[in-house]
Amino acid sequence: MPRSSFLPPPHQPARRACLGLAAAWALGQARWAQAGAQLEEPLADAVRSALSAAVSGLAPPEPVFASTDARIAYLRWLTTMSDRLQRRKPDWEVRRDFLQTVWYEAKRAGLEVSLVLGLIQVESGFRKFAVSVAGARGYMQIMPFWTRVIGDGDAGKLFHMQTNLRFGCVILRHYLERERGDLFMALGRYNGSRGKDKYPSLVLGAQKQWQFDPQALRQA
């Protein structure tokens, strides 16, 4: 896009100032992200179609429970995780919506919720608008090429919470299947550092902070 399209008219100094603040804020977000980057690889048509189907049809992440006990367990998890996340996300409604969406998307992809939270902590520090040097975006640091390969091509949607979490969980599940269940290798592939131990160790270490033991909670 030409630079001139970003310049405000001369009679709008306030808007110019706002744009400057926004640019500085975005730069700070980019510096904060410590992620690597998924590498674009050829996908078989069947895999591409399956992944496209898996990221489509976003709907409000409303948990469904098979029993009252399951719902109570979820509410205990939500309360515990909310307490742990409060320093990073002070607003209760923001925390609740975020945790509910993480829980929903992780379960949908067959992933441990604590693993997804640990990955988000390492990838973006729970910052919705984080951008890495490589251009990865959002909570789970999704590379924009994924929206072209399996989405509608609109990389801007990667800053939408549920879209970002949906892509991240589906991509991690895809890498787990490619690595035949080897979590260490799948995490390395997610970060673009397959075979190196630094990133998987960071994620698995962070995961411990988000594990939940309902039995321990009852005994407390």
ABEGO torsion letter per residue (X at the ends): XBAAAABBBAABAAAAAAAAAAAAAAAAAAAABABBBBBBBBBBAAAAAAAAAAABGBBBBBBBBABAAAAAAAAAAAAAAAAAAAAABABAAAAAAAAAAAAAAAAAAGBBAAAAAAAAAAAAGGBAABBBAAGBBEAAGBBAAAAAAABAGBAAAAABAAAAAAAAAAAAAAAAAAAGGBAAAAAAAAAGABGBAAAAAAAAAAAAAABBBAAAAAAX
